[in-house]
Amino acid sequence: MKLADDELAMLDGARGKAHQKAMELLVRYAEALGAERFVNTTNVAGVPGTSNPFLERYFTQPGDRYNVIYSLFDLDSDEVVEIPRMTVHACHLQGGTDPENWQTLGMKPEQLQISLAGERGAAERDIRILKTCTPYLAGNVPKRGEHCAWMESSAVVYCNSVLGARTNTEGRESTSAAMITGKIPDFGFHRDEYRYGSHRIEVEVPVESLMDWGMLGYFVGEVVGERIPVLTGRFAPPDLIHHKHFGAAAASSGGVEMYHMVGVTPEAPTLEAAFGPNRPVETFRYGPAERRRTYENLNARASDPNVDFVMLGCPHAALEQIREICRLLDGRKISPSVRLWVFTSRAVRAVADREGYTKIIRDAGGVLLTDTCSAIGQALPPGTKVAALDSAKQVHYLPAIMGIEAWFGSTADCINAALTGRWNGALS
């Protein structure tokens, strides 16, 4: 690798042990990727110093627990080092529990205390505590071309595609090291040549609703895998929420980290610009048959129409989605046999509290939660057998993780299931 003077200084220990250990990890990582240099990153989003009961029992070294976990688990260090205050813009993504509603999630007091201790350790080192999978809804909006180091697949695809910033899907170790050093390997989506499209998707049916965008994203991920789709055709320009659900679905069914929508996303003013020097490897059409098949695939994990759990907010709900949930509830009560959980970020929850939306959901019998989701927290109401979800991403993961059935449909379908205890969703 070709290291700059400041990178060599960190590697040699001139900035202290933490910088040295972080740079050693990043050099190994870069060499494994085949990167020849680093880029400066000014925006890092990860889960630094996060612990759990397993790690707390496994690591018995003395010292400040945050330093211990960060050193041994995040930096792969052979010794415990003092973790300094961060000098780059760093934020903490979602965690495993809601500190206000941990009992609702079925968490133990030990889990809550570990989570709160980790949060204090991060805050003391100037890491912003966002606790969300949607940092762009909580004030972290990088500018176009900015080099980032982000975890969380749905955030990464939004960052690259909608914002035009640059990040690969990073892990806990690389983001924690980048928070200390401000460096990340110059590889993949940091480079111009890797950001051009590979496959063309011709959309032949109208795509308008949140459900439509989730299905289209799921189809796209299935057909292109980890490549870069370029979409043209019959879709109205998506808003932020539609992008959120489209990207999350494509990242789940495939591994999409970037997409182009011609005339919509910043690096695709034209079809030619989206593909650059590339020719489409293959062209796929998304028509009525593909739409129907995608819907059936998403609902293949359910057969029992008796719903006992409705989960909304994956990725974390925007304020507009919470407002829509409240409109659909319309002062009614959910069925006694159903639990309604809505997940969002702390930042959005604070506004929902002020606007009265949290109370509307609570009065209906539901709860507005933060920081996590059922898949990340592996948390369900006791006895859950059948869920209703408006997120293609959550339908993809939750049945596999938690061993339940799950229906996919519109937000209105899900609220109807919460009110009646029955699934009556259908593809219009």
One Martini backbone bead per residue (centre of mass of N, CA, C, O) as a GRO file, in nm:
protein
  428
    1MET     BB    1   0.100   0.033   0.014
    2LYS     BB    2   0.015   0.388   0.001
    3LEU     BB    3   0.128   0.594   0.248
    4ALA     BB    4   0.078   0.850   0.425
    5ASP     BB    5   0.215   1.030   0.667
    6ASP     BB    6  -0.024   1.004   0.875
    7GLU     BB    7  -0.046   0.694   0.846
    8LEU     BB    8   0.239   0.622   0.936
    9ALA     BB    9   0.222   0.751   1.215
   10MET     BB   10  -0.003   0.570   1.320
   11LEU     BB   11   0.140   0.296   1.266
   12ASP     BB   12   0.397   0.386   1.457
   13GLY     BB   13   0.251   0.545   1.722
   14ALA     BB   14   0.238   0.871   1.732
   15ARG     BB   15  -0.091   0.873   1.825
   16GLY     BB   16  -0.108   0.603   1.956
   17LYS     BB   17  -0.253   0.299   2.021
   18ALA     BB   18  -0.531   0.326   1.886
   19HIS     BB   19  -0.432   0.421   1.609
   20GLN     BB   20  -0.252   0.181   1.556
   21LYS     BB   21  -0.466  -0.048   1.571
   22ALA     BB   22  -0.651   0.071   1.357
   23MET     BB   23  -0.440   0.074   1.124
   24GLU     BB   24  -0.373  -0.222   1.121
   25LEU     BB   25  -0.654  -0.316   1.042
   26LEU     BB   26  -0.682  -0.144   0.778
   27VAL     BB   27  -0.445  -0.269   0.629
   28ARG     BB   28  -0.550  -0.557   0.620
   29TYR     BB   29  -0.810  -0.487   0.475
   30ALA     BB   30  -0.690  -0.354   0.221
   31GLU     BB   31  -0.522  -0.599   0.129
   32ALA     BB   32  -0.766  -0.791   0.093
   33LEU     BB   33  -0.898  -0.593  -0.132
   34GLY     BB   34  -0.657  -0.440  -0.305
   35ALA     BB   35  -0.577  -0.178  -0.190
   36GLU     BB   36  -0.350   0.115  -0.228
   37ARG     BB   37  -0.537   0.310  -0.052
   38PHE     BB   38  -0.666   0.590   0.108
   39VAL     BB   39  -0.940   0.763   0.242
   40ASN     BB   40  -1.107   1.028   0.356
   41THR     BB   41  -1.325   1.029   0.636
   42THR     BB   42  -1.625   1.227   0.765
   43ASN     BB   43  -1.838   0.965   0.782
   44VAL     BB   44  -1.949   0.758   1.054
   45ALA     BB   45  -2.140   0.438   1.076
   46GLY     BB   46  -2.211   0.244   1.373
   47VAL     BB   47  -2.123   0.001   1.662
   48PRO     BB   48  -1.947   0.113   1.897
   49GLY     BB   49  -1.887  -0.087   2.172
   50THR     BB   50  -2.076  -0.315   2.155
   51SER     BB   51  -2.271  -0.514   2.375
   52ASN     BB   52  -2.320  -0.830   2.560
   53PRO     BB   53  -2.355  -1.098   2.755
   54PHE     BB   54  -2.143  -1.266   2.608
   55LEU     BB   55  -1.906  -1.064   2.610
   56GLU     BB   56  -1.900  -1.011   2.916
   57ARG     BB   57  -1.808  -1.312   2.972
   58TYR     BB   58  -1.564  -1.347   2.775
   59PHE     BB   59  -1.447  -1.074   2.876
   60THR     BB   60  -1.198  -1.044   3.158
   61GLN     BB   61  -1.062  -0.792   3.139
   62PRO     BB   62  -0.941  -0.529   3.273
   63GLY     BB   63  -1.127  -0.235   3.288
   64ASP     BB   64  -1.278  -0.048   3.084
   65ARG     BB   65  -1.536  -0.178   2.909
   66TYR     BB   66  -1.520  -0.011   2.653
   67ASN     BB   67  -1.221  -0.053   2.596
   68VAL     BB   68  -1.232  -0.359   2.582
   69ILE     BB   69  -1.434  -0.401   2.354
   70TYR     BB   70  -1.308  -0.216   2.142
   71SER     BB   71  -1.028  -0.346   2.131
   72LEU     BB   72  -1.095  -0.661   2.096
   73PHE     BB   73  -1.348  -0.644   1.891
   74ASP     BB   74  -1.304  -0.392   1.697
   75LEU     BB   75  -0.961  -0.396   1.672
   76ASP     BB   76  -0.815  -0.667   1.727
   77SER     BB   77  -0.663  -0.653   1.988
   78ASP     BB   78  -0.398  -0.767   2.221
   79GLU     BB   79  -0.493  -0.501   2.375
   80VAL     BB   80  -0.572  -0.258   2.599
   81VAL     BB   81  -0.701   0.056   2.504
   82GLU     BB   82  -0.740   0.393   2.476
   83ILE     BB   83  -1.026   0.552   2.383
   84PRO     BB   84  -1.083   0.819   2.208
   85ARG     BB   85  -1.180   1.089   2.080
   86MET     BB   86  -1.345   1.187   1.810
   87THR     BB   87  -1.260   1.357   1.485
   88VAL     BB   88  -1.509   1.252   1.350
   89HIS     BB   89  -1.808   1.195   1.213
   90ALA     BB   90  -1.996   1.010   1.453
   91CYS     BB   91  -2.230   0.726   1.463
   92HIS     BB   92  -2.497   0.550   1.617
   93LEU     BB   93  -2.669   0.291   1.558
   94GLN     BB   94  -2.849   0.043   1.608
   95GLY     BB   95  -2.988  -0.164   1.850
   96GLY     BB   96  -3.144  -0.404   2.089
   97THR     BB   97  -3.297  -0.166   2.257
   98ASP     BB   98  -3.543  -0.002   2.448
   99PRO     BB   99  -3.510   0.203   2.723
  100GLU     BB  100  -3.836   0.238   2.766
  101ASN     BB  101  -3.930  -0.070   2.622
  102TRP     BB  102  -3.784  -0.339   2.725
  103GLN     BB  103  -4.021  -0.506   2.838
  104THR     BB  104  -4.186  -0.530   2.580
  105LEU     BB  105  -3.931  -0.686   2.439
  106GLY     BB  106  -3.815  -0.894   2.665
  107MET     BB  107  -3.598  -0.778   2.837
  108LYS     BB  108  -3.329  -0.765   3.040
  109PRO     BB  109  -3.167  -0.580   3.270
  110GLU     BB  110  -2.883  -0.653   3.166
  111GLN     BB  111  -2.924  -0.546   2.876
  112LEU     BB  112  -2.981  -0.255   2.948
  113GLN     BB  113  -2.715  -0.189   3.101
  114ILE     BB  114  -2.525  -0.250   2.867
  115SER     BB  115  -2.644  -0.042   2.671
  116LEU     BB  116  -2.604   0.213   2.849
  117ALA     BB  117  -2.297   0.186   2.884
  118GLY     BB  118  -2.226   0.205   2.582
  119GLU     BB  119  -2.353   0.483   2.537
  120ARG     BB  120  -2.174   0.638   2.733
  121GLY     BB  121  -1.902   0.569   2.600
  122ALA     BB  122  -1.965   0.701   2.329
  123ALA     BB  123  -2.040   0.990   2.423
  124GLU     BB  124  -1.758   1.047   2.562
  125ARG     BB  125  -1.640   1.017   2.239
  126ASP     BB  126  -1.829   1.183   2.036
  127ILE     BB  127  -2.077   0.998   1.978
  128ARG     BB  128  -2.360   0.982   1.812
  129ILE     BB  129  -2.693   0.901   1.932
  130LEU     BB  130  -2.922   0.756   1.712
  131LYS     BB  131  -3.044   0.468   1.693
  132THR     BB  132  -3.042   0.392   1.364
  133CYS     BB  133  -3.112   0.291   1.017
  134THR     BB  134  -3.184   0.624   0.963
  135PRO     BB  135  -2.969   0.877   0.964
  136TYR     BB  136  -3.110   1.068   0.741
  137LEU     BB  137  -3.359   1.117   0.964
  138ALA     BB  138  -3.126   1.227   1.204
  139GLY     BB  139  -2.904   1.443   1.051
  140ASN     BB  140  -2.740   1.240   0.849
  141VAL     BB  141  -2.628   1.425   0.552
  142PRO     BB  142  -2.445   1.370   0.310
  143LYS     BB  143  -2.264   1.471   0.055
  144ARG     BB  144  -2.180   1.477  -0.249
  145GLY     BB  145  -1.885   1.269  -0.261
  146GLU     BB  146  -1.867   1.171   0.015
  147HIS     BB  147  -1.670   0.996   0.236
  148CYS     BB  148  -1.779   0.695   0.378
  149ALA     BB  149  -1.862   0.478   0.681
  150TRP     BB  150  -2.111   0.232   0.654
  151MET     BB  151  -2.359   0.073   0.792
  152GLU     BB  152  -2.626  -0.072   0.678
  153SER     BB  153  -2.782  -0.152   0.395
  154SER     BB  154  -3.012   0.069   0.369
  155ALA     BB  155  -2.815   0.310   0.412
  156VAL     BB  156  -2.610   0.261   0.187
  157VAL     BB  157  -2.802   0.273  -0.061
  158TYR     BB  158  -2.893   0.562  -0.001
  159CYS     BB  159  -2.622   0.707   0.002
  160ASN     BB  160  -2.535   0.637  -0.291
  161SER     BB  161  -2.804   0.694  -0.461
  162VAL     BB  162  -2.950   0.959  -0.339
  163LEU     BB  163  -2.692   1.134  -0.230
  164GLY     BB  164  -2.396   1.057  -0.362
  165ALA     BB  165  -2.237   0.918  -0.179
  166ARG     BB  166  -1.953   0.715  -0.027
  167THR     BB  167  -2.001   0.357   0.023
  168ASN     BB  168  -1.959   0.078   0.178
  169THR     BB  169  -2.028  -0.219   0.335
  170GLU     BB  170  -1.965  -0.210   0.651
  171GLY     BB  171  -1.823  -0.286   0.958
  172ARG     BB  172  -1.750  -0.269   1.277
  173GLU     BB  173  -1.440  -0.256   1.251
  174SER     BB  174  -1.403  -0.042   1.024
  175THR     BB  175  -1.569   0.185   1.162
  176SER     BB  176  -1.412   0.201   1.430
  177ALA     BB  177  -1.141   0.270   1.292
  178ALA     BB  178  -1.244   0.524   1.133
  179MET     BB  179  -1.317   0.699   1.380
  180ILE     BB  180  -1.012   0.736   1.461
  181THR     BB  181  -0.863   0.798   1.165
  182GLY     BB  182  -1.023   0.881   0.890
  183LYS     BB  183  -1.016   0.591   0.740
  184ILE     BB  184  -1.047   0.422   0.411
  185PRO     BB  185  -1.057   0.221   0.164
  186ASP     BB  186  -0.984   0.247  -0.184
  187PHE     BB  187  -1.292   0.112  -0.272
  188GLY     BB  188  -1.527   0.068  -0.482
  189PHE     BB  189  -1.759   0.323  -0.417
  190HIS     BB  190  -1.515   0.536  -0.414
  191ARG     BB  191  -1.508   0.472  -0.721
  192ASP     BB  192  -1.609   0.559  -1.026
  193GLU     BB  193  -1.597   0.276  -1.188
  194TYR     BB  194  -1.809   0.132  -0.971
  195ARG     BB  195  -2.085   0.330  -1.024
  196TYR     BB  196  -2.183   0.190  -1.262
  197GLY     BB  197  -2.390   0.030  -1.446
  198SER     BB  198  -2.512  -0.318  -1.539
  199HIS     BB  199  -2.835  -0.312  -1.529
  200ARG     BB  200  -3.151  -0.327  -1.682
  201ILE     BB  201  -3.472  -0.174  -1.586
  202GLU     BB  202  -3.799  -0.225  -1.711
  203VAL     BB  203  -4.080  -0.043  -1.629
  204GLU     BB  204  -4.435  -0.155  -1.704
  205VAL     BB  205  -4.551  -0.048  -1.432
  206PRO     BB  206  -4.693   0.111  -1.198
  207VAL     BB  207  -4.515   0.314  -0.940
  208GLU     BB  208  -4.634   0.447  -0.615
  209SER     BB  209  -4.636   0.288  -0.368
  210LEU     BB  210  -4.488   0.144  -0.108
  211MET     BB  211  -4.547  -0.144  -0.203
  212ASP     BB  212  -4.442  -0.114  -0.490
  213TRP     BB  213  -4.144  -0.043  -0.411
  214GLY     BB  214  -4.087  -0.301  -0.255
  215MET     BB  215  -4.133  -0.501  -0.488
  216LEU     BB  216  -3.932  -0.385  -0.688
  217GLY     BB  217  -3.683  -0.419  -0.509
  218TYR     BB  218  -3.704  -0.726  -0.477
  219PHE     BB  219  -3.676  -0.793  -0.775
  220VAL     BB  220  -3.405  -0.656  -0.829
  221GLY     BB  221  -3.232  -0.818  -0.630
  222GLU     BB  222  -3.287  -1.098  -0.756
  223VAL     BB  223  -3.161  -1.029  -1.055
  224VAL     BB  224  -2.872  -0.868  -0.967
  225GLY     BB  225  -2.784  -0.878  -0.678
  226GLU     BB  226  -2.467  -0.699  -0.651
  227ARG     BB  227  -2.541  -0.504  -0.853
  228ILE     BB  228  -2.622  -0.225  -1.091
  229PRO     BB  229  -2.911  -0.074  -1.134
  230VAL     BB  230  -3.116   0.054  -1.413
  231LEU     BB  231  -3.395   0.267  -1.420
  232THR     BB  232  -3.686   0.248  -1.629
  233GLY     BB  233  -4.008   0.412  -1.681
  234ARG     BB  234  -4.322   0.356  -1.485
  235PHE     BB  235  -4.229   0.607  -1.274
  236ALA     BB  236  -4.253   0.798  -1.024
  237PRO     BB  237  -4.100   1.005  -0.837
  238PRO     BB  238  -3.955   0.929  -0.558
  239ASP     BB  239  -3.954   0.945  -0.236
  240LEU     BB  240  -3.793   0.893   0.048
  241ILE     BB  241  -3.966   0.645   0.136
  242HIS     BB  242  -3.944   0.487  -0.126
  243HIS     BB  243  -3.640   0.461  -0.128
  244LYS     BB  244  -3.615   0.314   0.140
  245HIS     BB  245  -3.778   0.054   0.050
  246PHE     BB  246  -3.638  -0.019  -0.208
  247GLY     BB  247  -3.343  -0.050  -0.102
  248ALA     BB  248  -3.399  -0.255   0.124
  249ALA     BB  249  -3.507  -0.478  -0.064
  250ALA     BB  250  -3.259  -0.501  -0.259
  251ALA     BB  251  -3.054  -0.567  -0.020
  252SER     BB  252  -3.204  -0.841   0.062
  253SER     BB  253  -3.252  -1.016  -0.205
  254GLY     BB  254  -2.957  -0.936  -0.256
  255GLY     BB  255  -2.691  -0.663  -0.262
  256VAL     BB  256  -2.764  -0.375  -0.296
  257GLU     BB  257  -2.566  -0.051  -0.298
  258MET     BB  258  -2.667   0.050  -0.591
  259TYR     BB  259  -2.864   0.289  -0.781
  260HIS     BB  260  -3.048   0.383  -1.080
  261MET     BB  261  -3.256   0.669  -1.183
  262VAL     BB  262  -3.364   0.807  -1.449
  263GLY     BB  263  -3.392   1.146  -1.361
  264VAL     BB  264  -3.334   1.116  -1.030
  265THR     BB  265  -3.060   1.038  -0.967
  266PRO     BB  266  -2.753   1.207  -0.950
  267GLU     BB  267  -2.593   0.980  -1.155
  268ALA     BB  268  -2.876   0.987  -1.367
  269PRO     BB  269  -2.964   1.198  -1.602
  270THR     BB  270  -2.888   0.956  -1.787
  271LEU     BB  271  -2.835   0.659  -1.930
  272GLU     BB  272  -2.538   0.711  -2.007
  273ALA     BB  273  -2.441   0.804  -1.726
  274ALA     BB  274  -2.513   0.545  -1.568
  275PHE     BB  275  -2.315   0.352  -1.750
  276GLY     BB  276  -2.109   0.477  -1.915
  277PRO     BB  277  -1.879   0.242  -2.036
  278ASN     BB  278  -2.108   0.055  -2.010
  279ARG     BB  279  -2.284  -0.237  -2.079
  280PRO     BB  280  -2.546  -0.417  -2.058
  281VAL     BB  281  -2.566  -0.733  -1.944
  282GLU     BB  282  -2.883  -0.696  -1.877
  283THR     BB  283  -3.240  -0.720  -1.937
  284PHE     BB  284  -3.523  -0.627  -1.740
  285ARG     BB  285  -3.870  -0.695  -1.678
  286TYR     BB  286  -4.146  -0.510  -1.515
  287GLY     BB  287  -4.445  -0.662  -1.494
  288PRO     BB  288  -4.731  -0.814  -1.412
  289ALA     BB  289  -4.598  -1.094  -1.364
  290GLU     BB  290  -4.368  -0.996  -1.178
  291ARG     BB  291  -4.545  -0.867  -0.966
  292ARG     BB  292  -4.707  -1.117  -0.886
  293ARG     BB  293  -4.464  -1.299  -0.813
  294THR     BB  294  -4.350  -1.119  -0.588
  295TYR     BB  295  -4.594  -1.125  -0.404
  296GLU     BB  296  -4.597  -1.435  -0.368
  297ASN     BB  297  -4.316  -1.461  -0.248
  298LEU     BB  298  -4.366  -1.276   0.004
  299ASN     BB  299  -4.630  -1.482   0.082
  300ALA     BB  300  -4.495  -1.779   0.122
  301ARG     BB  301  -4.472  -1.748   0.460
  302ALA     BB  302  -4.798  -1.786   0.449
  303SER     BB  303  -5.144  -1.923   0.572
  304ASP     BB  304  -5.243  -1.783   0.825
  305PRO     BB  305  -5.502  -1.540   0.889
  306ASN     BB  306  -5.412  -1.523   1.190
  307VAL     BB  307  -5.327  -1.232   1.350
  308ASP     BB  308  -5.083  -1.129   1.629
  309PHE     BB  309  -4.879  -0.935   1.454
  310VAL     BB  310  -4.767  -0.588   1.409
  311MET     BB  311  -4.502  -0.452   1.199
  312LEU     BB  312  -4.360  -0.126   1.189
  313GLY     BB  313  -4.056   0.012   1.076
  314CYS     BB  314  -3.902  -0.098   0.790
  315PRO     BB  315  -3.746   0.108   0.806
  316HIS     BB  316  -3.754   0.349   0.995
  317ALA     BB  317  -3.992   0.563   1.060
  318ALA     BB  318  -4.139   0.822   0.940
  319LEU     BB  319  -4.347   1.072   1.015
  320GLU     BB  320  -4.546   1.018   0.778
  321GLN     BB  321  -4.602   0.722   0.862
  322ILE     BB  322  -4.717   0.779   1.142
  323ARG     BB  323  -4.947   0.955   1.045
  324GLU     BB  324  -5.082   0.729   0.874
  325ILE     BB  325  -5.135   0.533   1.104
  326CYS     BB  326  -5.322   0.726   1.259
  327ARG     BB  327  -5.533   0.756   1.037
  328LEU     BB  328  -5.607   0.448   1.022
  329LEU     BB  329  -5.702   0.420   1.315
  330ASP     BB  330  -5.920   0.639   1.390
  331GLY     BB  331  -5.978   0.577   1.715
  332ARG     BB  332  -5.926   0.285   1.728
  333LYS     BB  333  -5.905  -0.057   1.821
  334ILE     BB  334  -5.727  -0.311   1.868
  335SER     BB  335  -5.705  -0.626   1.890
  336PRO     BB  336  -5.668  -0.836   2.164
  337SER     BB  337  -5.490  -1.050   1.971
  338VAL     BB  338  -5.303  -0.793   1.913
  339ARG     BB  339  -4.982  -0.657   1.823
  340LEU     BB  340  -4.849  -0.317   1.803
  341TRP     BB  341  -4.547  -0.225   1.630
  342VAL     BB  342  -4.349   0.080   1.614
  343PHE     BB  343  -4.060   0.189   1.440
  344THR     BB  344  -3.800   0.428   1.537
  345SER     BB  345  -3.647   0.708   1.604
  346ARG     BB  346  -3.567   0.937   1.835
  347ALA     BB  347  -3.614   1.188   1.663
  348VAL     BB  348  -3.902   1.112   1.564
  349ARG     BB  349  -4.030   1.054   1.838
  350ALA     BB  350  -4.017   1.341   1.950
  351VAL     BB  351  -4.220   1.453   1.743
  352ALA     BB  352  -4.451   1.252   1.795
  353ASP     BB  353  -4.499   1.343   2.080
  354ARG     BB  354  -4.573   1.645   2.016
  355GLU     BB  355  -4.810   1.560   1.798
  356GLY     BB  356  -4.962   1.289   1.932
  357TYR     BB  357  -4.895   1.004   1.802
  358THR     BB  358  -4.814   0.825   2.038
  359LYS     BB  359  -5.094   0.837   2.176
  360ILE     BB  360  -5.266   0.719   1.952
  361ILE     BB  361  -5.128   0.444   1.951
  362ARG     BB  362  -5.172   0.380   2.251
  363ASP     BB  363  -5.487   0.408   2.253
  364ALA     BB  364  -5.510   0.161   2.042
  365GLY     BB  365  -5.269  -0.055   2.166
  366GLY     BB  366  -4.996   0.048   2.096
  367VAL     BB  367  -4.637   0.098   2.006
  368LEU     BB  368  -4.361   0.327   2.021
  369LEU     BB  369  -4.041   0.254   1.904
  370THR     BB  370  -3.681   0.228   1.956
  371ASP     BB  371  -3.344   0.142   1.817
  372THR     BB  372  -3.505  -0.103   1.681
  373CYS     BB  373  -3.613  -0.444   1.602
  374SER     BB  374  -3.721  -0.760   1.566
  375ALA     BB  375  -3.465  -0.862   1.423
  376ILE     BB  376  -3.236  -0.731   1.585
  377GLY     BB  377  -3.374  -0.803   1.878
  378GLN     BB  378  -3.531  -1.063   1.880
  379ALA     BB  379  -3.848  -0.952   1.902
  380LEU     BB  380  -4.154  -1.075   2.050
  381PRO     BB  381  -4.445  -1.146   2.127
  382PRO     BB  382  -4.588  -1.362   2.306
  383GLY     BB  383  -4.689  -1.624   2.084
  384THR     BB  384  -4.599  -1.572   1.810
  385LYS     BB  385  -4.705  -1.668   1.460
  386VAL     BB  386  -4.840  -1.405   1.305
  387ALA     BB  387  -4.749  -1.164   1.068
  388ALA     BB  388  -4.764  -0.811   0.974
  389LEU     BB  389  -4.614  -0.646   0.681
  390ASP     BB  390  -4.466  -0.350   0.493
  391SER     BB  391  -4.180  -0.506   0.465
  392ALA     BB  392  -3.969  -0.674   0.263
  393LYS     BB  393  -3.731  -0.702   0.452
  394GLN     BB  394  -3.880  -0.828   0.700
  395VAL     BB  395  -3.996  -1.073   0.544
  396HIS     BB  396  -3.717  -1.192   0.475
  397TYR     BB  397  -3.612  -1.224   0.791
  398LEU     BB  398  -3.812  -1.295   1.029
  399PRO     BB  399  -3.891  -1.594   0.973
  400ALA     BB  400  -3.595  -1.701   0.986
  401ILE     BB  401  -3.523  -1.594   1.277
  402MET     BB  402  -3.828  -1.664   1.437
  403GLY     BB  403  -4.035  -1.880   1.316
  404ILE     BB  404  -4.257  -1.735   1.134
  405GLU     BB  405  -4.522  -1.592   1.000
  406ALA     BB  406  -4.562  -1.370   0.694
  407TRP     BB  407  -4.713  -1.085   0.582
  408PHE     BB  408  -4.758  -0.890   0.280
  409GLY     BB  409  -4.824  -0.527   0.256
  410SER     BB  410  -4.986  -0.272   0.330
  411THR     BB  411  -5.045  -0.054   0.572
  412ALA     BB  412  -5.350  -0.095   0.562
  413ASP     BB  413  -5.347  -0.401   0.589
  414CYS     BB  414  -5.208  -0.403   0.869
  415ILE     BB  415  -5.415  -0.235   1.027
  416ASN     BB  416  -5.650  -0.421   0.971
  417ALA     BB  417  -5.520  -0.663   1.120
  418ALA     BB  418  -5.507  -0.519   1.396
  419LEU     BB  419  -5.826  -0.474   1.419
  420THR     BB  420  -5.918  -0.795   1.338
  421GLY     BB  421  -5.699  -1.048   1.317
  422ARG     BB  422  -5.690  -1.037   0.993
  423TRP     BB  423  -5.606  -1.141   0.669
  424ASN     BB  424  -5.690  -0.917   0.362
  425GLY     BB  425  -5.482  -0.907   0.158
  426ALA     BB  426  -5.411  -0.757  -0.173
  427LEU     BB  427  -5.361  -0.737  -0.514
  428SER     BB  428  -5.446  -0.463  -0.726
   0.00000   0.00000   0.00000
